[in-house]
Amino acid sequence: MQLVSIGGRTKGACWILGERGLTLGREEGNDIVLDDPIVSRRHCRFLLAGGQIRLEDLGCRNPLLVNGLPMRTGVLETGDEVTIGGERFLLVQSHPETDARKKNEPPSDTKSIDLRRPIFLGADGSVDAEQESPRTIQDLLALQQIVTRLARCRNREEFTTLLKRALKERFRPLALWILSSDEQQGLFVLDEEVTNAEVLPSESVHIALREKRGFLSVNPQKTGDETGVSFTLITPVIAGGTIVGALVLLTGVPHGVFVEDDLRLLVLLGQSLGPVFWTVEDMEQLRRDNEYLRARAGESLSLVGNSKSMRQVRQRIGLAAKSELSVLITGETGTGKELAARLIHQQSSRKRGPFVTVNCAAIPHELFESFMFGYERGAFTGADRSSRGFLAEAHGGIIFLDEVGDLSLSNQARILRSIEYGTYRRPGADQDSRVDVRVVSATNRDLRAAAQQGAFREDLFHRLNGFEISLPPLRERVEDIPELAQHFFELAKQQAKRPVRAVAPEAMEILQTQNWTGNVRELRNCILRAVSIAQGDTIRAEDALDNLSGPRRREEGQDAASLADIEKKHIAHTMTRYGGNVSKAAKALGISRSTLYEKLRLYELNNAG
């Protein structure tokens, strides 16, 4: 057996209770020396005999307190609390017969609070007056402060950060876990603070959740020749009768101890956090709704254009939004594939769920599994905490796989299984997790041809291509350029805060003659740049041409001489801008120095412009 100090000057110390026993008093020679005027020179003795622990009075002037009640001599039990002067001690078992412990039962040295009939709490949740103490009042004030601060949180990240800080300040644990629970994923770690490679006591947590009990477990630990004690606090977090999570804290001697007062406070905190959880979730929903409305107001305008091809695109987006089929969006770079995916999300039944974007081309091959599925703490070197992964974050909403054609074959196989069965397994986990997501993917590659050539899994291609939307390049819908340019012009004015009022007709003509290999994205950047460099209140031809590269389109019936004139003016403007420096002008024009020299001779321009 062990005697552990849980309060007073000796807090954190522990002593082994052998057959010889332990004496306690004020004078030297006692096994436990207490410099306290209330304590007698030889105060009492703890004796282990016949399998029982006896507490014997050695002539002390003041009575001993066992569990708050006076005692002179008597038998103690594991878990009893003994108060001597200003010191408090807890009797714990050093070497329990763990093999005799039944499966799915809490450790024998465990105090519990049933949340349906809580200790020290009345039927209305009020503190029992008979059990009230200065410590209880102090804890209730601390609880009020913690809950008040948490109720002001506006998102889950802020909530978990503040809760973790409050738990560390009040309980000073070696390890703590904030757990969340939902029907699809079950129990998962929302946040944690762990030292010394502590492991979450999953079995005890599940018992606490199943029985709706708060637990204080005292567990002996033996490391080499040294024997210590660890303490575990667990309480469910309940909202409306439903378990929404749990709080788990660990500590150990000599770092610190947990006592019944700590359990009481943690249980009260768990009971109070449920409604706060709901409030935070409501705030998260409001934030998502706000993002949805703002995105809808802006992004619906981004897919502007009244050409036949764009009308067909908007129609197919509407059809795709009404179904639960996987969607494959194809198109060249800059055509607006992600915007189309967001519009599907906004118009679908999942619009209130998350929209998670995964850039498949930007994630290293060897890290894709960890990014996509998450991982458990300790799954690999450097995994000092758990990670949920993109799939878990997208639960209930849409996961957007951008540049899906860049996935390796091995990662294609991994994502296929998750899409097919709605399950995945985090690296380091011992069981699968379920997830409810809709997959929308995008690529600028010909996946059908890639599948035929063996560069892309054919089964994954058919799984992704439940509904295909093809976005046309800008050069195939030139009639939409004026409308797009005017839209980007209005946005650019707001961002740049420039007194630019209009786009000159000759500038708009130039915009319509470009090939636009970067499509809508390139047009947008061109307008933003033109607004920022415009000298007056109008975007001129030379502003629109600044820093443009690539061949121009020549539409049927268009005057070639006018194009030459535009080019001549643009080259002259650029040469003037760079003081006749051919190298800088050529770089700005996107052509070689030799090509620029040829055009200077062709248009009879000198180097000074």
C-alpha positions in Angstrom: 0.0 0.0 0.0 1.0 3.6 -0.4 0.2 6.8 1.5 0.1 9.8 -0.8 0.1 13.4 0.3 -2.6 15.3 -1.5 -2.6 18.6 0.4 -0.4 20.7 2.6 3.4 21.3 2.7 4.1 17.6 1.7 1.7 17.6 -1.2 3.0 15.2 -3.9 5.1 13.0 -1.6 4.4 9.3 -1.1 5.4 6.6 1.3 5.4 2.8 1.0 3.3 1.2 3.8 5.0 -2.1 4.6 4.6 -4.5 7.5 6.6 -2.3 9.8 4.2 0.5 9.3 4.6 4.2 9.2 4.8 6.6 12.2 3.9 10.2 11.9 4.7 13.0 14.3 6.5 16.3 14.9 9.8 15.0 16.3 12.7 13.5 14.4 12.7 9.7 14.1 9.2 9.4 12.7 8.8 8.1 9.2 6.8 11.2 8.4 7.9 14.4 10.1 5.4 17.2 10.2 6.5 20.6 11.5 3.0 21.6 12.7 2.1 22.7 16.2 -1.2 20.9 16.0 0.7 17.6 15.4 2.0 15.8 18.5 5.6 14.6 18.8 4.4 11.0 18.2 1.0 11.5 16.6 -0.2 8.3 15.0 0.8 5.1 13.1 -0.3 3.4 10.0 0.0 -0.4 10.3 -0.5 -3.2 7.8 -1.5 -6.4 9.6 -3.6 -9.4 8.5 -4.4 -7.8 5.2 -5.9 -4.7 6.9 -4.6 -1.2 7.3 -5.0 0.1 10.8 -4.7 3.7 12.0 -3.5 3.9 15.6 -3.5 6.9 17.9 -0.1 7.3 19.6 -1.3 9.8 22.2 -2.1 12.8 19.9 -3.9 15.7 21.5 -6.1 16.4 18.5 -8.3 13.8 16.9 -7.5 12.3 13.5 -10.0 13.0 10.6 -10.8 10.2 8.3 -13.0 11.2 5.4 -13.9 14.3 7.4 -15.0 12.3 10.5 -13.0 12.1 13.8 -11.2 8.8 14.5 -8.8 7.6 17.2 -8.1 4.0 16.2 -9.7 2.0 13.4 -9.5 0.1 10.1 -8.8 2.1 6.9 -9.8 1.2 3.3 -8.2 2.0 0.0 -9.3 5.5 -1.1 -9.8 6.8 2.4 -8.6 10.4 3.0 -6.8 11.2 6.3 -6.4 14.8 7.6 -3.7 15.5 10.1 -3.2 19.1 11.0 -2.8 21.0 7.7 -1.8 17.9 5.8 -4.1 15.5 3.8 -3.2 12.0 2.8 -4.8 9.4 0.5 -4.5 5.7 0.9 -3.9 3.9 -2.4 -3.1 0.3 -3.4 0.5 -0.2 -4.7 0.2 -3.6 -6.4 -3.3 -4.4 -7.4 -4.2 -7.8 -8.8 -4.8 -6.5 -12.3 -5.4 -10.0 -13.7 -8.5 -10.3 -11.5 -9.9 -7.1 -12.9 -12.9 -7.8 -15.1 -13.0 -6.5 -18.6 -14.8 -3.3 -19.2 -14.9 -2.4 -15.5 -13.1 0.6 -14.0 -10.1 0.0 -11.7 -10.9 -1.0 -8.1 -9.3 2.2 -6.8 -11.8 4.4 -8.5 -14.3 7.0 -7.3 -17.1 7.8 -9.6 -19.9 10.3 -9.9 -23.1 9.2 -11.7 -24.2 12.1 -13.8 -27.8 11.0 -13.5 -27.6 11.1 -9.6 -24.5 13.2 -9.0 -22.8 13.2 -5.6 -23.0 16.6 -3.9 -25.6 17.8 -6.3 -29.3 18.2 -5.7 -32.0 17.1 -8.2 -32.0 20.6 -9.6 -28.3 20.6 -10.1 -27.6 22.8 -7.0 -24.9 22.0 -4.5 -26.0 20.1 -1.4 -25.8 22.6 1.5 -24.6 19.9 3.8 -21.6 19.2 1.6 -20.7 22.8 0.9 -17.2 23.9 1.9 -14.9 26.8 1.2 -13.2 24.6 -1.5 -16.6 23.9 -3.0 -17.5 27.6 -3.2 -14.1 28.3 -4.7 -14.6 25.7 -7.3 -18.0 26.9 -8.2 -16.6 30.4 -8.7 -13.9 29.0 -10.9 -16.5 27.0 -12.9 -18.6 30.1 -13.4 -15.5 32.0 -14.7 -14.5 29.2 -17.1 -18.0 28.7 -18.6 -18.5 32.5 -18.9 -15.3 32.8 -20.9 -16.1 29.7 -23.1 -19.6 31.0 -23.9 -18.0 34.0 -25.6 -16.1 31.8 -28.1 -17.1 32.2 -31.8 -15.6 29.1 -33.3 -14.4 25.6 -32.3 -10.7 26.4 -32.5 -11.1 29.3 -30.1 -13.3 27.2 -27.8 -10.8 24.3 -27.6 -7.8 26.6 -27.1 -9.5 28.4 -24.2 -10.8 25.2 -22.6 -7.4 23.6 -22.7 -5.9 26.7 -21.1 -8.5 26.7 -18.3 -8.0 23.0 -17.6 -4.2 23.4 -17.4 -4.6 26.4 -15.1 -7.0 24.7 -12.7 -5.8 21.1 -12.7 -2.2 21.3 -13.8 -2.2 17.9 -15.5 0.6 16.0 -17.2 -1.8 15.2 -20.0 -5.2 16.2 -21.1 -7.6 15.3 -23.9 -10.7 17.2 -25.2 -12.8 14.6 -27.0 -15.8 15.1 -29.3 -18.3 12.6 -30.5 -20.8 12.2 -33.4 -22.9 9.5 -34.8 -20.7 9.0 -37.9 -17.2 9.2 -36.6 -17.8 8.1 -33.1 -15.3 9.4 -30.5 -12.3 11.4 -31.7 -9.7 13.8 -30.2 -10.6 17.4 -30.7 -7.5 18.8 -28.9 -4.9 17.5 -26.6 -1.9 18.5 -24.5 0.4 15.5 -23.8 3.8 15.0 -22.1 6.0 12.0 -21.5 4.3 10.0 -24.2 1.1 9.4 -22.2 -1.6 7.3 -23.9 -5.3 8.1 -23.8 -7.0 5.6 -21.5 -9.6 4.6 -24.2 -11.2 1.7 -22.2 -11.9 3.9 -19.2 -13.3 6.7 -21.4 -15.7 4.3 -23.1 -16.9 3.0 -19.6 -17.4 6.6 -18.5 -19.5 7.4 -21.6 -21.5 4.2 -21.4 -22.4 4.6 -17.8 -22.5 8.4 -17.9 -20.2 8.6 -14.9 -17.3 10.8 -14.0 -14.3 8.8 -12.7 -11.3 9.5 -10.5 -9.0 6.6 -10.9 -5.9 6.0 -8.8 -3.5 3.6 -10.5 -0.2 2.4 -9.1 2.8 2.5 -11.5 6.1 0.7 -11.2 9.1 1.8 -13.2 12.2 -0.3 -12.4 12.7 -0.2 -8.6 10.5 2.9 -8.2 6.8 2.8 -7.4 4.6 5.7 -8.2 0.9 6.6 -8.5 -1.0 8.0 -11.5 -4.4 9.7 -11.3 -7.0 9.9 -14.1 -10.0 12.2 -14.2 -12.7 11.5 -16.8 -16.1 13.1 -17.3 -18.6 13.0 -20.2 -19.8 16.2 -21.8 -23.6 16.0 -22.2 -26.0 18.3 -24.0 -29.8 17.6 -24.0 -29.2 14.1 -22.6 -26.8 13.3 -25.5 -23.1 12.7 -25.0 -21.2 15.1 -27.2 -17.7 14.5 -25.9 -15.5 13.9 -22.9 -12.7 15.5 -20.8 -9.8 13.3 -19.8 -6.9 14.5 -17.5 -3.9 12.6 -16.2 -1.3 13.3 -13.6 1.0 11.5 -11.2 3.1 11.7 -8.1 5.4 13.6 -7.6 4.1 16.0 -10.2 0.7 16.3 -8.6 -2.5 14.5 -7.4 -6.2 14.6 -8.2 -8.7 14.4 -5.3 -12.5 14.2 -5.1 -12.9 18.0 -5.2 -11.2 17.9 -8.6 -13.6 15.2 -9.8 -16.6 17.2 -8.5 -15.5 20.3 -10.4 -14.7 18.4 -13.6 -18.1 16.8 -13.6 -19.8 20.1 -13.1 -17.8 21.5 -15.9 -18.7 18.6 -18.2 -22.4 19.2 -17.4 -22.1 22.9 -18.1 -20.1 22.6 -21.3 -22.9 20.8 -23.3 -24.9 23.9 -24.0 -21.7 25.8 -24.7 -20.8 23.1 -27.3 -24.1 23.8 -29.0 -23.6 27.5 -28.9 -20.2 27.2 -30.5 -21.6 24.9 -33.2 -24.4 27.5 -33.8 -21.7 30.1 -34.3 -19.8 27.9 -36.6 -23.0 27.4 -38.6 -23.6 31.1 -38.8 -20.1 31.6 -40.0 -20.5 29.0 -42.7 -23.9 30.6 -43.7 -22.3 34.0 -43.9 -19.4 32.6 -46.1 -22.0 30.9 -48.2 -24.1 34.1 -48.8 -21.0 36.2 -49.4 -19.6 33.6 -51.8 -22.9 33.2 -53.5 -23.1 37.0 -54.1 -19.6 37.2 -55.5 -19.0 33.8 -57.1 -22.3 33.6 -58.9 -21.2 36.7 -60.8 -17.8 35.2 -61.5 -19.3 32.7 -63.9 -20.8 35.5 -65.9 -21.5 35.4 -69.6 -24.5 34.9 -71.7 -22.9 32.8 -74.4 -24.6 29.5 -75.3 -21.8 27.5 -73.7 -22.0 29.3 -70.4 -25.8 29.0 -70.3 -25.3 25.2 -70.7 -22.7 25.2 -67.9 -25.0 26.9 -65.5 -27.8 24.5 -66.4 -25.5 21.5 -65.7 -24.4 22.9 -62.4 -28.0 23.2 -61.3 -28.7 19.6 -62.3 -25.5 18.4 -60.6 -26.5 20.2 -57.4 -29.8 18.4 -57.2 -28.1 14.9 -57.1 -25.7 13.1 -54.9 -23.6 11.8 -57.8 -19.8 12.5 -57.9 -19.0 15.3 -60.2 -16.0 15.7 -62.5 -15.3 19.2 -63.7 -12.9 19.5 -66.7 -11.4 22.5 -68.4 -8.2 24.4 -69.0 -6.4 26.2 -66.3 -8.2 29.4 -65.3 -11.6 28.5 -66.6 -13.2 28.6 -63.2 -13.4 24.9 -62.1 -13.3 25.6 -58.4 -16.0 28.3 -58.7 -18.2 25.8 -60.5 -17.5 23.3 -57.6 -18.5 25.9 -55.0 -21.7 26.8 -56.9 -22.6 23.1 -56.8 -22.1 23.1 -53.0 -24.1 26.3 -52.6 -27.0 25.0 -54.5 -27.0 21.5 -53.0 -28.6 20.0 -49.9 -25.1 20.0 -48.4 -24.8 23.8 -48.5 -24.7 24.1 -44.7 -21.9 21.5 -44.5 -18.2 22.2 -45.0 -16.6 22.7 -48.4 -13.0 21.3 -48.2 -10.6 21.9 -51.0 -7.7 19.5 -51.6 -5.0 20.5 -54.1 -3.8 17.0 -55.1 -0.9 18.5 -57.1 0.5 20.4 -54.1 0.6 17.5 -51.7 3.8 15.3 -51.8 3.0 11.7 -52.8 4.3 10.2 -49.6 2.3 12.6 -47.4 -1.0 12.3 -49.2 -2.4 9.6 -46.9 -1.7 11.5 -43.8 -3.2 14.7 -45.2 -6.3 13.0 -46.6 -7.1 10.6 -43.8 -5.3 12.1 -40.8 -3.3 10.1 -38.3 -3.1 9.0 -34.7 -0.6 10.3 -32.3 2.6 8.2 -32.5 1.8 6.8 -35.9 5.2 7.9 -37.2 8.2 9.9 -36.1 7.1 13.5 -35.4 3.4 12.6 -34.9 3.2 14.2 -31.5 -0.5 14.8 -31.8 -3.5 13.3 -33.7 -4.8 14.9 -36.9 -8.3 14.5 -38.3 -7.5 14.8 -42.0 -9.4 16.4 -45.0 -12.0 13.6 -45.1 -13.0 14.1 -41.5 -13.1 17.8 -42.0 -15.5 17.4 -45.0 -17.9 15.2 -43.1 -21.5 16.1 -44.0 -20.4 18.3 -46.9 -18.3 18.3 -50.1 -14.7 17.5 -50.6 -13.2 19.1 -53.7 -10.3 17.2 -55.2 -8.6 19.8 -57.4 -6.1 18.5 -60.0 -7.1 15.0 -59.3 -5.3 13.8 -62.4 -2.0 14.4 -60.6 -2.6 11.7 -58.0 -0.2 8.7 -58.1 -1.7 5.3 -58.8 -1.2 4.2 -55.2 -3.0 7.2 -53.8 -5.7 6.7 -56.4 -6.3 3.3 -54.9 -6.5 4.7 -51.4 -9.1 7.4 -52.3 -11.1 4.9 -54.4 -11.7 2.6 -51.4 -12.9 5.6 -49.2 -15.3 6.8 -51.9 -16.6 3.3 -52.6 -17.3 2.3 -49.0 -17.5 5.6 -47.1 -14.8 4.4 -44.7 -11.2 5.1 -44.1 -8.5 4.2 -41.6 -6.1 6.8 -40.1 -2.4 5.7 -40.0 -1.9 4.4 -36.5 -5.6 3.6 -35.9 -6.8 0.1 -35.2 -10.3 0.5 -36.7 -12.0 2.2 -39.6 -13.9 5.5 -39.4 -17.0 6.3 -41.3 -17.5 9.5 -43.3 -20.3 11.0 -45.2 -19.0 13.2 -48.0 -19.8 14.0 -51.6 -16.9 14.1 -54.0 -16.4 16.8 -56.6 -13.2 16.7 -58.5 -11.5 18.8 -61.2 -8.7 18.4 -63.7 -7.2 20.0 -66.8 -6.2 16.6 -68.1 -8.0 14.1 -70.3 -8.7 11.5 -67.7 -10.5 9.2 -70.1 -7.4 9.0 -72.3 -5.2 8.7 -69.2 -7.3 5.8 -68.1 -7.0 4.1 -71.4 -3.3 4.5 -71.3 -3.0 3.1 -67.8 -1.9 6.4 -66.3 -5.1 6.8 -64.3 -7.2 4.0 -62.7 -10.2 3.3 -64.9 -12.4 2.3 -61.9 -11.6 5.6 -60.1 -12.3 7.6 -63.3 -15.8 6.0 -63.6 -16.4 6.6 -59.9 -15.5 10.2 -60.1 -17.3 10.8 -63.4 -20.8 10.3 -62.2 -21.7 13.7 -63.7 -19.4 15.6 -66.0 -19.2 19.4 -66.5 -16.9 20.8 -69.1 -15.9 24.5 -68.9 -15.1 26.1 -72.2 -12.0 28.1 -72.7 -12.4 31.9 -73.0 -11.3 31.9 -76.6 -14.4 29.9 -77.5 -16.7 32.4 -75.9 -15.3 35.7 -77.0 -18.7 37.3 -76.8 -18.5 37.0 -73.0 -15.3 39.1 -72.7 -16.9 42.5 -72.5 -19.2 41.4 -69.7 -16.4 39.6 -67.8 -14.1 42.6 -68.3 -16.7 45.0 -66.9 -17.3 42.7 -63.9 -13.6 42.5 -63.1 -13.2 46.3 -63.7 -15.8 47.0 -61.0 -14.1 44.7 -58.6 -10.7 46.1 -59.3 -11.9 49.7 -58.7 -13.1 48.7 -55.2 -9.9 46.9 -54.4 -7.5 49.5 -55.8 -9.6 52.5 -54.7 -8.7 54.3 -57.9 -10.8 57.0 -59.6 -11.0 55.0 -62.8 -14.4 55.3 -64.4 -14.4 53.4 -67.6 -12.6 51.1 -70.1 -11.9 52.8 -73.4 -13.4 51.2 -76.5 -10.0 50.6 -78.1 -8.9 48.8 -74.9 -11.9 46.6 -74.9 -11.1 45.8 -78.6 -7.6 44.7 -77.5 -9.0 42.5 -74.8 -11.2 40.7 -77.4 -8.2 40.1 -79.7 -6.2 38.2 -77.2 -5.8 34.4 -77.2 -6.1 34.2 -73.3 -4.2 31.0 -72.7 -4.8 31.6 -69.0 -8.5 32.0 -69.6 -10.7 34.0 -67.2 -8.0 34.1 -64.6 -5.6 35.8 -67.0 -8.3 38.3 -68.0 -9.0 39.1 -64.4 -5.3 39.8 -63.6 -5.0 41.9 -66.8 -7.9 44.2 -65.6 -6.5 44.4 -62.1 -3.1 45.5 -63.4 -4.7 47.9 -65.9 -6.7 49.7 -63.2 -3.6 49.9 -60.9 -1.4 51.6 -63.7 -4.0 53.7 -65.4 -2.8 57.4 -65.5 -6.3 59.0 -65.8 -9.9 58.0 -65.2 -10.0 55.7 -68.2 -8.2 52.4 -69.0 -6.5 53.1 -72.3 -5.2 50.7 -75.0 -1.6 50.8 -73.7 -2.9 50.0 -70.1 -4.7 47.0 -71.3 -1.7 45.8 -73.3 0.8 46.2 -70.5 2.7 43.0 -69.8 0.4 40.9 -72.0 2.1 38.0 -73.8 1.1 35.4 -76.2 -0.3 35.5 -79.7 -3.4 37.6 -80.5 -6.5 36.1 -82.1 -7.4 37.2 -85.5 -11.1 37.0 -86.0 -12.6 36.7 -89.4 -13.2 40.1 -91.0 -11.0 42.0 -88.6 -8.6 44.6 -90.0 -5.0 43.3 -89.8 -3.6 46.9 -90.2 -5.4 48.0 -87.0 -3.7 45.2 -85.1 -0.4 46.2 -86.4 -1.1 49.8 -85.4 -2.1 48.6 -81.9 1.1 46.6 -81.6 3.2 49.5 -82.8 1.6 51.8 -80.2 2.1 49.3 -77.4 5.8 48.7 -78.2 6.4 52.5 -78.4 4.7 53.0 -75.0 6.8 50.1 -73.4 10.1 51.5 -74.8 9.3 54.9 -73.4 8.3 53.5 -70.1 11.7 51.7 -69.7 13.7 54.6 -71.1 14.7 52.8 -74.3 16.2 49.8 -72.4 15.7 47.0 -74.9 16.3 44.2 -72.4 13.7 45.5 -69.9 11.2 46.3 -72.6 11.6 42.8 -74.2 11.1 41.2 -70.8 8.0 43.3 -70.2 6.6 42.4 -73.6 7.3 38.7 -73.2 9.5 38.5 -76.3 13.2 38.1 -77.0 15.6 41.0 -77.6 16.1 39.9 -81.2 12.3 39.8 -81.8 12.0 43.3 -80.3 14.8 44.6 -82.5 13.0 43.3 -85.6 9.8 45.0 -84.6 11.5 48.2 -83.9 12.9 48.1 -87.5 9.6 47.0 -88.9 7.7 49.9 -87.2 10.5 52.4 -87.7 10.9 53.0 -84.0 14.1 54.1 -82.5 15.3 52.8 -79.1 14.0 55.9 -77.3 10.5 55.1 -78.4 
